[in-house]
Amino acid sequence: MNEVVIDCLGEACPVPLVKAQNKLKELAVGDVLVVQIDHSCAMKNVPEWARKDGHNVEVEEVDDGEWEVIIEKTH
């Protein structure tokens, strides 16, 4: 299992979502993608997309206004 972190701090939608979608395609099943974001729009869109796509998702607030979206690739 690999864990890959992408830094999307300071980037507004749809950049974090597109980066997450592209990076997840490169990963193997069971790998984990951590998307670091500080934009509330992305905090909603990225987990929503990943859940709809069937992946396991957790969101952790790591600082005031900063989140990590943790996506485990399931297929």
Phi, psi and omega in degrees: 000127176257151171240124181242132180249131172242133183266110177245022180295133180085001181253134182266165177302145005263014187304310181299322180295314180296316179299317180295316180298315181293317182291321182297327178299330183279342187272159177269160176302134181096344177288159182240132176249126177250118181254116179270122183223155176223025181238123188298329178297314179293327180297333177271313187290318184296309178296324180298314178299312184296320178294316179299328181278356173094014180266161175278133186226137170228147176237127178238132174274116185264342178201172179295111180082011176234134182229158168242124174262118184255116185243121174262121182288125184250351179205000000 
